[in-house]
């Protein structure tokens, strides 16, 4: 007795007389995806700068934003402000500045360095006192947070 086998590209040989759904390659299965690595542990904040003399007029929002636009994620050719990585900037009357930011992914390799770079950039602005930068993962970053300029630069329109 002979048995015929059907050969099809990219499919294993099958016995046509065998009725086995598990071997049917036409069944759609979701792609295998690795789970997102957890965010780095520990203190992911940074401080820079010094207290301003009393009575000094603090820097403006525009000055702080301009400083933030000088900091880039080394893997993405768009500054962190236009990427939407800055969640909050608080300029206090005494010139101290607090920044809450995130990164594009919790396992981003610059997680340990980026808060320090941001703190130094903001502290370099005239009339900025102490700067505190805190990294958060909530809410998670999404591409919708990017400015139109960033989307154009990354060809995401």
N, C-alpha and C positions, 0 to 999 in steps of 0.2 A: 504494500500500500504506500502511495506517495502522498505527500502533503505539500500544498502550495503555500508559499509565503509571499506577502506583498512587501515590496521595498519602496519606501518613500523617503525623500530627502529629509534629513534632520529628525527622523523618527526611528525608533528601534524596530527590529523585525517583529512582526506580529503573526500569530496563527489566526487566520480569519475565522476559524471554527471556534475559537475561544471567545467567549462573551465576558470580558472582564473590563468593567468601566475604569478601574484603577490604572490600567495600562493605556487608556485612551488619551493620547496627547492633545486632543482637541479641547479638552476640558480646561477652561481658563482658571489660572491660579494667580493670586496676588503676588507681586514681586517680593522677593526677600529683601528686607531692609534691616540694617543694623540699628540697634537702639541708639538713641542720642546719648553720648557719654555724659556723665554728670558734670555739673559745673565744678570748677576748682574749689577746694575748701580753704578755709582760713580767711583772714582779713584782706579783703580786696579793695582797700581804700588807700588814699594817699593824701599827704599834706605838704604844702609849700608856702613860702612867703612869710612875711612878718607883719605885725600890727602896724597900722598907719598912725602917724601922729594925730592926736585929737584935733578935730576941726577940719581935717582934710576931706575935700569933696570926693566921694567914691566914683569909681569908673562907671561908665554908662553901659547899658545893655548892648549897644552896638559894638563897643570896644571889646566886651567879653566874647560876643559872637565872632568877631573878627579873629580873636586869638584862637577860639575853638576851631575855626576854619583852617588853621595852620597845622592841625594834627590830622594825620592820615593813618588808617589801618594799613599796615605794610602789604597786605594781600589785595587791597581794593584801591583803585586810583581815584577815590573820592574822599573828601574830608569827612570827619566824624559828625560834624554838625549837619551837613546835607544828607548824610546817610541816615539821619534820624536816631543816632545813638545817644544823643543828649536828651534826657527826659525832663530835667528841671535845672534851672540856674537861679539861685537866690543871692542877690546882692544886698548885703545889710548896710544900714546907714553908716557904720564905722568902716566900710570898705571891705570887710571880710566877704568871701564868696563861697557858697556851697554848690556843688554840682552833683547831680545824680545822673548816672549814665549806664548804658548797657553795652553789650557787644553783639555781633551778628549771630553768634552761637556760643553756648556755655563752654564748649571745649576749645574756644579760640586760643591759639597759642600765645597771643599777646595779653591775655587776661592779667597776668602779674605785672606787666609793664605799662599798660595803657593808662591806668589811673594816675600814675606818676608823671607821665608825659603831659597829660591834660592839666594836672595841678601846676606843673612848671610853666606851661604855656600861658595859663591864666594869671599866675603870679607875676609874670614878666610884664603885664600890662600896667601902665602908670596908674596910680591911685587905687591899686588893689592891695588889700592887706593879706591876712591869712586866707589860704584856699584849702578847702576840704573837698575831695572827690570820692564819691562812693559808687561802687559798681553794684548793680542790681540785676536780677534775672526775671523780675516780675514788673510789669508784664513782659513776656518774651518779645524780642524784636521781630518785626515783620517788614517785608519790602514796602508795604504801604506807608511806612513812616518816612520814606525817602522823599526829598524835595524833587520837584520836576527836573531841576538841573542835574541832580544825581541820576535820575532815571534816564535822562538823555545821554549823559556821559557813559552809562553802562549799557546803553542800547536796550532799555527795558520798556520802551513805548511800543 
